[in-house]
């Protein structure tokens, strides 16, 4: 099978975009891993497959696959790239789109300056909503990692996240600790792990170890999760600049049942074809 694809990225978090609206496509986990491989395939953090809507509440449905072939619920940077992709291909002319994912419906739209904002929905904190084993909901938890205790916040913004505050994000043990926490027994479906340095009430630095991928240059849902956890712990204001290795995002959330909004760029890289 000869597969058409588009390569895109959001602040260096890179994607292979597949149009399964014009031509239906079904990919196996093995094919996803091949496409994602940076030596033998195209190379990406995630493969995004854009499908027709599943009901009249949405304009499209899209599926998100990590580089290891696993399917996940949500991807903030991917959502921004999704909007640019469907507009470029002429699949829609709308500035605001209703998009279904297995994590729920999101509503991304294009700002006047070309940046893309995504309504990531209402954050969820109950352990069963985050897929986290705990007796009751709390603003913070103690997590035992190989005999050491770490204070963490947990939240779902369509997908599950741990957020850990660190003094210096540059020296944080992201790869070593992220790999262990990702598969911790208290997260039976695995988890994304964010390492957050609070610069001031409107500015944080963040690195994220994404489940099924490893550390990425940017993680949109991780930026939302970090801001929400920091806000809930009284550390951050309602609007925060999130500085990631690949660039900056702006995240807004005023608490409670309010929606989380994330704004940032989406970049088209190239078009291609590959034999599967």
Secondary structure, 3 states (H helix, E strand, C coil): CEEEEEEEEECCEEEEEEECCCCCCCCCHHHHHHHHCCCCCCCCCEEEEEEECCCCCCCEEEEEEECCCCEECCCHHHHHHHHHHHHHCCCCCCCECCEEECCEEEEEEECCCCCEEEEEEECECCHHHHCCCCCCCCCCEEEEECCEEEEEEEEECCCEEEEEECCCHHHCCHHHHHHHHHCCCCCCCCCEEEEEEEEECCEEEEEEEECCCEEECCCHHHHHHHHHHHHHCCCCCCEEEEEECCEEEEEECCCCCCEEEEEECCEEEEEEEEEC
